[in-house]
Amino acid sequence: MKLSLFLTTCGSIHKSLIGRTNILAPSCLKTASLNYTKWLPFAFGYPLRKLCIQATEGWHAEVLTEKEQNLLRRLYKGIVQKQRAQLAEAITLVESTHWRKKELAQILLQQVLAYHRDQECLNNGKPLAFRVGLSGPPGAGKSTFIEVFGKMLTGKGHKVSVLAVDPSSYTTGGSLMGDKTRMPELSRDMNAYIRPSPTRGTLGGVTRTTNEAILLCEGAGHDIVLVETVGVGQSEFAVANMVDMFVLLIPPAGGDELQGIKRGIIEMADLVVITKADGDLLVPARRIQAEYVSALKLLRKRSKVWKPQVMHISSRTEEGVQELWHKMTEFHKTMLASGELVVKRQKQQKVWMWNVIQESLLEYFQKNQAVRDQIPLLEKQVISGILSPGMAADILLKEFTSKN
């Protein structure tokens, strides 16, 4: 069964059941154009979500082996039952670049999405999890902060996921993956889950794998998802487009801070946090805080209901960490009440879709046989100065379109 048939099937089920039963559907079911997996408690004695999950399992069912079907059922069951081992295995599956595993991952993600949207419907259509992006230059103390902050949150009864975007080497493709060693206490906490994810050298890698990992973590019952990025670069822009709140962490002794941090990233920040504000660095931290307060006044507001703010904290003494959490919950409640958070997530979904399309098209283009045959010669001509890069690109694109 193809995906289009799956959507049509679920859509037909949705329309027929709404029209032929007296069951009152949740408001979010009525407003979602393609979200056909909401709970109608029972229609003709059968839950609608179960029908749609079975339709999802039917997608490619004619070619799924029994082993693959058992794998998908085991992973889905483990995720909804909040099993860490199955969550880790599922994220490994969605990070795979193997074409077959990519197909299996999309089937699993569709099932988890159906389950997750059911839970949101029971919450009056409001998001169940709070997504926070944490960024800043190397040496800002992000990992130290996340460990202290995460332990505080688990102590309050929250389930926390930490997804660390780990830049891959362009030369070897490897990545450091050091976050668990830098967060030893949090990594042992059963209410926390730390997962470093390599970018594989592409911005699309950040967007797709991290976004899908967020969905799996939320499906497994994690109500706070922290997405950490290393350094200040393009990955920060990608992460800012997949979280509810973007927090910029700044060290107090990094030289000319306002020149050292890109304006575009400051504009994305909902909260600027000066770290390491203790001992001899307390006075510099307060001075830099005042500088950022003045600088933020000159930037264009991104929200009608929230004004970016600046705070200083110390992860070593834990001073200001509780206040920071209060400020973050204030942001979350304000954005939810105004409806901006839901609109923001809807826009992010569209951005993610087009990012995946761009990544897939580039991969498809590079694998095209006609293009691959031309690439070595054209690259040599570009390197030697015979052809301009633009002309070479036009030749490849024409070759691609003529064969397709």
C-alpha positions as CSV (number, residue, x, y, z in Angstrom):
1,M,0.0,0.0,0.0
2,K,1.5,3.3,-1.0
3,L,1.6,6.4,1.3
4,S,-0.9,8.3,-0.7
5,L,-3.3,5.3,-0.4
6,F,-2.7,5.2,3.3
7,L,-3.6,8.9,3.7
8,T,-6.7,8.4,1.4
9,T,-7.7,5.4,3.4
10,C,-7.4,7.2,6.8
11,G,-9.2,10.2,5.3
12,S,-12.1,8.1,4.1
13,I,-12.3,6.5,7.5
14,H,-12.2,9.9,9.2
15,K,-15.0,11.4,7.0
16,S,-17.2,8.3,7.1
17,L,-17.0,7.9,10.8
18,I,-17.6,11.6,11.5
19,G,-20.6,11.6,9.2
20,R,-22.2,8.3,10.3
21,T,-21.7,8.3,14.1
22,N,-22.9,10.6,16.9
23,I,-19.5,10.6,18.6
24,L,-18.2,14.0,19.3
25,A,-14.7,14.3,17.8
26,P,-12.0,16.4,19.6
27,S,-11.7,19.9,18.1
28,C,-8.2,19.3,16.9
29,L,-9.4,16.3,14.8
30,K,-11.9,18.6,13.0
31,T,-9.3,21.2,12.2
32,A,-6.4,19.0,11.0
33,S,-6.5,18.6,7.3
34,L,-4.3,15.5,7.1
35,N,-4.3,14.4,10.7
36,Y,-6.5,11.4,10.5
37,T,-5.2,9.5,13.5
38,K,-7.0,11.2,16.4
39,W,-9.1,9.3,18.9
40,L,-12.7,8.7,18.2
41,P,-13.2,6.6,21.4
42,F,-15.0,3.9,19.5
43,A,-16.6,3.9,16.1
44,F,-18.5,0.7,15.3
45,G,-16.6,-0.8,18.2
46,Y,-13.2,-0.1,16.7
47,P,-10.8,2.8,17.6
48,L,-10.0,5.0,14.6
49,R,-6.3,5.3,15.6
50,K,-6.0,1.6,15.5
51,L,-7.4,1.5,12.0
52,C,-4.9,4.1,10.8
53,I,-2.0,2.4,12.5
54,Q,-2.9,-0.8,10.7
55,A,-3.1,1.1,7.5
56,T,0.4,2.4,8.2
57,E,1.7,-1.1,8.8
58,G,0.1,-2.0,5.5
59,W,2.3,0.5,3.7
60,H,4.9,-1.6,2.0
61,A,3.4,-4.6,3.8
62,E,3.6,-6.6,0.7
63,V,7.4,-6.4,0.8
64,L,8.1,-6.3,4.5
65,T,9.6,-9.4,5.9
66,E,8.3,-11.0,9.0
67,K,11.5,-10.0,10.8
68,E,11.0,-6.3,9.7
69,Q,7.3,-6.3,10.9
70,N,8.3,-7.8,14.2
71,L,11.1,-5.1,14.6
72,L,8.6,-2.3,13.9
73,R,6.0,-3.7,16.4
74,R,8.7,-4.2,19.1
75,L,10.1,-0.7,18.7
76,Y,6.7,1.0,18.6
77,K,5.5,-1.0,21.7
78,G,8.8,-0.2,23.5
79,I,8.5,3.6,22.7
80,V,4.9,4.0,23.9
81,Q,5.8,2.0,27.0
82,K,8.7,4.4,27.7
83,Q,11.5,1.9,27.3
84,R,14.9,3.6,27.0
85,A,16.5,0.6,25.1
86,Q,13.8,0.7,22.3
87,L,14.0,4.5,22.1
88,A,17.7,4.3,21.5
89,E,17.3,1.6,18.9
90,A,14.6,3.6,17.1
91,I,16.8,6.7,16.9
92,T,19.6,4.6,15.5
93,L,17.2,3.4,12.9
94,V,16.1,6.9,11.8
95,E,19.8,8.0,11.7
96,S,20.7,5.2,9.3
97,T,21.5,6.2,5.7
98,H,20.6,2.7,4.4
99,W,17.6,3.0,2.0
100,R,15.8,0.1,3.5
101,K,16.2,1.3,7.1
102,K,15.0,4.7,6.0
103,E,11.8,3.1,4.8
104,L,11.3,1.2,8.0
105,A,12.1,4.4,10.0
106,Q,9.3,6.3,8.2
107,I,6.8,3.7,8.9
108,L,7.8,3.7,12.6
109,L,7.7,7.5,12.7
110,Q,4.2,7.6,11.3
111,Q,3.0,5.2,13.9
112,V,4.6,7.2,16.7
113,L,3.3,10.4,15.3
114,A,-0.3,8.9,15.4
115,Y,0.2,7.9,19.0
116,H,1.7,11.3,20.0
117,R,-1.1,13.3,18.3
118,D,-3.6,11.2,20.2
119,Q,-2.0,12.2,23.4
120,E,-2.1,15.9,22.4
121,C,-5.8,15.6,21.6
122,L,-6.4,14.5,25.2
123,N,-4.4,17.6,26.2
124,N,-6.9,19.9,24.3
125,G,-4.6,19.9,21.3
126,K,-1.7,21.6,23.2
127,P,1.9,20.3,22.8
128,L,2.9,17.9,25.6
129,A,6.6,18.6,25.5
130,F,8.7,21.8,25.8
131,R,11.5,21.9,23.2
132,V,14.5,24.1,24.1
133,G,17.5,24.8,21.9
134,L,20.8,25.6,23.7
135,S,23.6,27.2,21.8
136,G,26.7,29.2,22.4
137,P,30.4,29.4,21.6
138,P,32.9,26.7,22.7
139,G,33.8,27.2,26.4
140,A,30.4,28.7,27.3
141,G,29.8,25.8,29.7
142,K,26.9,24.3,27.9
143,S,27.4,20.7,29.0
144,T,28.0,21.7,32.7
145,F,24.9,23.8,32.6
146,I,22.8,21.0,31.0
147,E,23.9,18.5,33.7
148,V,22.9,20.8,36.5
149,F,19.8,22.0,34.8
150,G,18.7,18.5,33.8
151,K,19.2,17.1,37.3
152,M,17.1,19.9,38.7
153,L,14.3,19.1,36.2
154,T,14.3,15.3,36.9
155,G,14.2,16.2,40.6
156,K,10.9,18.1,39.8
157,G,9.5,14.9,38.2
158,H,10.2,15.8,34.5
159,K,11.5,13.4,31.9
160,V,14.4,15.0,30.0
161,S,15.9,14.3,26.7
162,V,19.2,15.8,25.6
163,L,19.9,15.7,21.9
164,A,23.4,16.9,21.3
165,V,24.1,17.9,17.7
166,D,27.7,16.8,17.2
167,P,29.4,18.3,14.1
168,S,31.0,15.6,12.0
169,S,34.5,15.9,10.4
170,Y,34.4,16.8,6.7
171,T,37.5,14.8,6.3
172,T,36.7,11.5,8.1
173,G,33.0,11.8,8.8
174,G,33.7,11.1,12.5
175,S,32.5,13.1,15.5
176,L,33.5,13.5,19.1
177,M,30.4,12.2,20.9
178,G,31.7,13.4,24.2
179,D,28.5,14.6,25.9
180,K,27.9,11.5,28.0
181,T,31.4,11.8,29.5
182,R,30.8,15.5,30.2
183,M,27.4,14.8,31.9
184,P,28.2,11.7,34.1
185,E,25.5,12.2,36.7
186,L,22.7,13.1,34.3
187,S,23.6,10.1,32.0
188,R,23.0,7.8,35.0
189,D,19.6,9.4,35.7
190,M,16.8,7.0,34.6
191,N,14.5,10.0,34.0
192,A,17.0,11.5,31.5
193,Y,18.2,10.4,28.1
194,I,21.3,11.8,26.4
195,R,21.8,11.2,22.7
196,P,24.6,12.7,20.7
197,S,23.8,12.9,17.0
198,P,26.4,13.4,14.2
199,T,25.6,15.9,11.5
200,R,27.5,13.9,8.9
201,G,28.8,17.3,7.6
202,T,25.4,18.5,6.2
203,L,22.9,21.0,7.5
204,G,20.1,18.7,6.3
205,G,21.6,16.0,8.6
206,V,21.0,18.3,11.6
207,T,17.4,19.0,10.6
208,R,16.2,15.6,9.7
209,T,17.7,13.3,12.2
210,T,17.4,15.7,15.2
211,N,13.8,16.5,14.3
212,E,12.8,12.8,14.1
213,A,14.7,12.1,17.3
214,I,12.6,14.8,19.0
215,L,9.4,13.1,17.8
216,L,10.6,9.7,19.1
217,C,11.6,11.2,22.5
218,E,8.2,12.9,22.9
219,G,6.5,9.7,21.9
220,A,8.4,8.0,24.7
221,G,7.0,10.4,27.3
222,H,9.8,12.9,27.6
223,D,8.2,16.2,28.4
224,I,11.3,18.4,28.1
225,V,13.7,18.1,25.1
226,L,17.0,20.0,25.2
227,V,18.8,20.3,21.8
228,E,22.4,21.3,22.3
229,T,24.6,22.6,19.5
230,V,28.3,23.0,19.5
231,G,29.8,26.3,18.3
232,V,28.0,29.1,16.5
233,G,27.2,28.4,12.9
234,Q,24.6,27.2,10.4
235,S,23.5,24.3,12.6
236,E,22.2,26.9,15.2
237,F,19.8,28.3,12.6
238,A,18.6,24.8,11.8
239,V,18.0,24.0,15.5
240,A,16.3,27.3,16.1
241,N,13.7,26.2,13.6
242,M,12.9,23.0,15.4
243,V,12.5,24.2,19.1
244,D,9.9,26.3,21.0
245,M,12.6,28.4,22.8
246,F,16.1,29.2,21.7
247,V,18.6,30.0,24.5
248,L,22.0,31.5,23.8
249,L,24.7,30.8,26.4
250,I,27.5,33.3,26.6
251,P,30.7,33.1,28.7
252,P,31.7,36.3,30.6
253,A,35.3,36.5,29.5
254,G,35.4,35.9,25.8
255,G,36.8,39.2,24.7
256,D,34.6,41.5,22.6
257,E,31.4,39.5,23.0
258,L,29.0,41.6,20.9
259,Q,31.4,41.4,17.9
260,G,32.2,37.7,18.5
261,I,28.6,36.5,18.2
262,K,26.8,36.8,15.0
263,R,23.9,39.3,15.0
264,G,21.6,36.8,13.3
265,I,21.9,34.3,16.1
266,I,21.3,37.0,18.7
267,E,18.1,37.9,16.9
268,M,16.9,34.3,17.1
269,A,17.5,34.1,20.9
270,D,14.5,34.2,23.1
271,L,16.8,34.3,26.2
272,V,20.4,35.2,26.5
273,V,22.2,33.6,29.5
274,I,25.6,34.8,30.8
275,T,27.3,31.7,32.3
276,K,30.0,31.3,34.9
277,A,28.8,34.3,36.9
278,D,30.7,33.5,40.1
279,G,33.9,34.5,41.8
280,D,36.1,36.9,39.8
281,L,33.8,36.5,36.8
282,L,30.7,37.9,38.5
283,V,31.5,41.5,37.8
284,P,32.3,40.9,34.1
285,A,29.1,38.8,33.8
286,R,27.0,41.6,35.1
287,R,28.7,44.1,32.8
288,I,28.1,41.9,29.8
289,Q,24.5,41.3,30.8
290,A,24.0,45.1,30.8
291,E,25.6,45.3,27.3
292,Y,23.3,42.6,25.9
293,V,20.2,44.3,27.5
294,S,21.1,47.4,25.6
295,A,21.9,45.6,22.4
296,L,18.6,43.6,22.3
297,K,16.6,46.9,22.5
298,L,17.9,47.7,19.0
299,L,16.8,44.4,17.4
300,R,13.5,43.7,15.7
301,K,11.0,41.8,17.9
302,R,10.2,38.3,16.7
303,S,7.2,37.8,19.0
304,K,4.2,40.0,19.8
305,V,4.0,38.6,23.3
306,W,7.6,37.9,24.4
307,K,10.5,40.3,24.7
308,P,14.0,38.6,24.8
309,Q,15.6,38.9,28.1
310,V,19.1,38.5,29.6
311,M,20.1,36.7,32.8
312,H,23.3,35.5,34.5
313,I,23.8,32.2,36.2
314,S,26.5,30.0,37.7
315,S,26.4,26.2,37.1
316,R,29.1,25.7,39.8
317,T,27.1,27.3,42.6
318,E,23.7,26.7,40.9
319,E,22.8,30.4,41.5
320,G,20.2,31.6,39.1
321,V,19.4,28.2,37.7
322,Q,16.0,28.0,39.4
323,E,15.2,31.6,38.2
324,L,16.2,30.6,34.7
325,W,13.7,27.7,34.7
326,H,11.0,30.1,36.0
327,K,11.7,32.4,33.2
328,M,11.6,29.6,30.6
329,T,8.2,28.3,32.0
330,E,6.9,31.9,31.8
331,F,7.9,32.0,28.1
332,H,6.2,28.6,27.5
333,K,3.0,29.6,29.2
334,T,2.9,33.0,27.5
335,M,3.5,31.5,24.0
336,L,0.9,28.8,24.6
337,A,-1.8,31.2,25.9
338,S,-1.3,33.6,22.9
339,G,-1.4,30.7,20.4
340,E,2.0,31.7,19.0
341,L,3.6,28.4,20.0
342,V,1.2,26.3,18.0
343,V,1.6,28.6,14.9
344,K,5.4,28.4,15.3
345,R,5.3,24.6,15.3
346,Q,3.1,24.6,12.3
347,K,5.6,26.8,10.4
348,Q,8.4,24.6,11.5
349,Q,6.7,21.5,10.1
350,K,6.6,23.1,6.7
351,V,10.3,24.2,7.0
352,W,11.3,20.7,7.9
353,M,9.4,19.2,5.0
354,W,11.2,21.4,2.5
355,N,14.6,20.8,4.1
356,V,14.1,17.1,3.7
357,I,13.0,17.6,0.1
358,Q,16.1,19.6,-0.7
359,E,18.3,17.0,1.0
360,S,16.6,14.2,-0.9
361,L,16.8,16.0,-4.3
362,L,20.5,16.7,-3.9
363,E,21.1,13.0,-3.1
364,Y,19.0,11.9,-6.0
365,F,20.8,14.4,-8.3
366,Q,24.3,13.2,-7.2
367,K,23.3,9.5,-7.8
368,N,21.9,10.1,-11.3
369,Q,24.1,8.1,-13.7
370,A,24.2,10.9,-16.4
371,V,25.3,13.4,-13.8
372,R,27.9,11.1,-12.2
373,D,29.5,10.5,-15.6
374,Q,30.0,14.2,-16.2
375,I,31.1,15.3,-12.7
376,P,34.8,14.3,-12.8
377,L,35.5,16.1,-16.1
378,L,33.6,19.2,-15.1
379,E,35.3,19.4,-11.7
380,K,38.7,19.3,-13.4
381,Q,37.7,22.1,-15.8
382,V,36.4,24.2,-12.9
383,I,39.6,23.6,-10.9
384,S,41.8,24.5,-13.9
385,G,39.8,27.7,-14.6
386,I,38.4,26.5,-18.0
387,L,34.8,26.6,-16.7
388,S,33.2,28.8,-14.2
389,P,31.4,27.0,-11.3
390,G,28.1,28.5,-12.5
391,M,28.5,27.2,-16.0
392,A,29.5,23.7,-14.8
393,A,26.5,23.6,-12.5
394,D,24.2,24.6,-15.5
395,I,25.6,21.9,-17.6
396,L,25.0,19.3,-14.9
397,L,21.5,20.5,-14.3
398,K,20.7,20.4,-18.1
399,E,22.1,16.9,-18.3
400,F,20.0,15.9,-15.3
401,T,16.7,17.4,-16.7
402,S,17.3,16.1,-20.2
403,K,17.5,12.5,-18.8
404,N,14.5,12.9,-16.5
